[in-house]
Amino acid sequence: MLRYLKYRVSDFFFLCVSLAAALALLYVITSVIAWAGCTSLLSALVSSEVFFAFKLSLATSLPATVSALVAGIPIAYAFSRYSFRGKYIIESLLMLPFAMPPIALDAALLIFFTNTAPGLFLNSLVRIVFEVPRASLLLNSL
């Protein structure tokens, strides 16, 4: 009986937290509409900047999602079905982006694509780095 009650309390807690999050989101949306007004909000949503941001988001997220699915499903299948030498090393390398903070990962990728021969070659083929920040140039000169 106590075990049943424990699950019921946790379900009730989850329901309360979900309801509070939904109410907070509703409050934020209604306050933005009340502050900006419906006409200015609609004109901002149909502006060329918002359309460009939406198009850019789709142009970057769709290929990333498709490539992650194409590469991730066979890798996950191989890891779940087979045991092979070096499996844990490869798994650690695949999990590394989740363990690193985003700013450290960005800095590592920037250093790779601007200071190493393979990175420079890939950058010349697929223009990944658009601009090298001045802070990076200062660090390279030291």
C-alpha positions as CSV (number, residue, x, y, z in Angstrom):
1,M,0.0,0.0,0.0
2,L,2.8,2.4,0.9
3,R,4.5,1.6,-2.4
4,Y,1.4,2.5,-4.3
5,L,1.0,5.7,-2.4
6,K,4.7,6.7,-3.3
7,Y,4.0,6.4,-7.0
8,R,0.8,8.4,-6.7
9,V,2.6,11.2,-4.8
10,S,5.3,11.4,-7.4
11,D,2.7,11.4,-10.2
12,F,0.9,14.2,-8.4
13,F,4.2,16.1,-8.0
14,F,5.0,15.7,-11.7
15,L,1.5,16.9,-12.6
16,C,1.9,20.0,-10.4
17,V,5.3,20.9,-11.9
18,S,4.0,20.5,-15.4
19,L,1.0,22.6,-14.7
20,A,3.2,25.3,-13.1
21,A,5.5,25.3,-16.2
22,A,2.5,25.6,-18.5
23,L,1.1,28.5,-16.6
24,A,4.4,30.2,-16.5
25,L,4.7,29.8,-20.3
26,L,1.2,31.1,-20.8
27,Y,2.0,34.1,-18.6
28,V,5.0,35.0,-20.6
29,I,3.2,34.7,-23.9
30,T,0.3,36.8,-22.8
31,S,2.6,39.4,-21.3
32,V,4.5,39.7,-24.6
33,I,1.2,40.1,-26.5
34,A,-0.1,42.7,-24.0
35,W,3.1,44.7,-24.1
36,A,3.7,44.7,-27.8
37,G,0.1,44.7,-29.0
38,C,-1.3,42.3,-31.6
39,T,-0.6,44.4,-34.7
40,S,3.0,45.1,-34.0
41,L,3.6,41.5,-32.9
42,L,2.1,40.2,-36.2
43,S,4.1,42.7,-38.3
44,A,7.3,41.6,-36.5
45,L,6.5,38.0,-37.1
46,V,6.1,38.4,-40.9
47,S,9.1,40.6,-41.3
48,S,12.0,39.6,-43.6
49,E,14.4,39.2,-40.7
50,V,12.2,36.6,-39.0
51,F,11.6,34.8,-42.3
52,F,15.4,34.7,-42.9
53,A,16.0,33.4,-39.4
54,F,13.4,30.7,-39.9
55,K,14.8,29.7,-43.3
56,L,18.4,29.6,-41.8
57,S,17.2,27.5,-38.9
58,L,15.6,25.0,-41.3
59,A,18.6,25.0,-43.6
60,T,20.9,24.1,-40.7
61,S,18.7,21.8,-38.6
62,L,17.3,19.6,-41.3
63,P,20.7,18.4,-42.7
64,A,22.1,18.0,-39.2
65,T,19.1,15.9,-38.2
66,V,19.3,13.8,-41.3
67,S,23.0,13.2,-41.0
68,A,22.7,12.4,-37.3
69,L,20.0,9.8,-38.1
70,V,21.9,8.3,-41.0
71,A,25.1,8.0,-39.0
72,G,23.6,7.4,-35.5
73,I,21.2,4.5,-36.2
74,P,23.8,2.1,-37.6
75,I,26.3,3.1,-34.9
76,A,23.8,2.6,-32.2
77,Y,22.8,-0.8,-33.7
78,A,26.4,-1.9,-33.9
79,F,27.1,-0.8,-30.3
80,S,24.0,-2.7,-29.0
81,R,24.5,-5.9,-31.0
82,Y,28.3,-6.4,-31.2
83,S,31.2,-6.4,-28.9
84,F,34.5,-5.4,-30.5
85,R,37.9,-4.2,-29.6
86,G,38.0,-0.4,-28.9
87,K,34.3,-0.2,-28.5
88,Y,34.6,1.8,-25.3
89,I,37.1,4.2,-26.8
90,I,34.9,5.0,-29.7
91,E,31.9,5.3,-27.4
92,S,33.9,7.8,-25.2
93,L,34.8,9.8,-28.3
94,L,31.2,9.9,-29.4
95,M,30.0,11.1,-26.0
96,L,32.7,13.8,-25.7
97,P,30.6,16.6,-27.2
98,F,28.0,15.9,-24.5
99,A,30.5,16.2,-21.7
100,M,32.3,19.3,-22.9
101,P,30.8,22.7,-22.3
102,P,29.6,24.3,-25.6
103,I,32.1,27.2,-25.4
104,A,35.0,24.8,-25.0
105,L,33.7,22.7,-27.9
106,D,33.4,25.9,-30.0
107,A,36.9,27.0,-29.2
108,A,38.3,23.5,-30.0
109,L,36.5,23.5,-33.3
110,L,37.7,27.0,-34.1
111,I,41.3,26.0,-33.3
112,F,41.0,22.8,-35.4
113,F,39.6,24.6,-38.5
114,T,42.1,27.5,-38.3
115,N,45.3,26.1,-37.1
116,T,45.7,22.5,-38.3
117,A,46.4,21.2,-41.8
118,P,43.3,18.9,-42.0
119,G,41.1,21.7,-40.6
120,L,42.4,24.2,-43.1
121,F,41.9,21.8,-45.9
122,L,38.3,21.1,-44.8
123,N,37.7,24.8,-44.3
124,S,38.9,25.5,-47.8
125,L,36.4,22.9,-49.2
126,V,33.4,23.7,-47.2
127,R,33.9,27.2,-45.7
128,I,33.1,26.4,-42.1
129,V,34.7,29.3,-40.3
130,F,33.4,32.5,-41.6
131,E,35.5,34.9,-39.5
132,V,38.4,34.3,-37.1
133,P,37.8,36.5,-34.0
134,R,40.5,38.9,-33.0
135,A,41.0,37.2,-29.6
136,S,42.0,34.1,-31.5
137,L,44.5,36.0,-33.6
138,L,45.9,37.5,-30.4
139,L,46.3,34.1,-28.8
140,N,48.0,32.7,-32.0
141,S,50.6,35.6,-31.9
142,L,51.7,34.7,-28.4
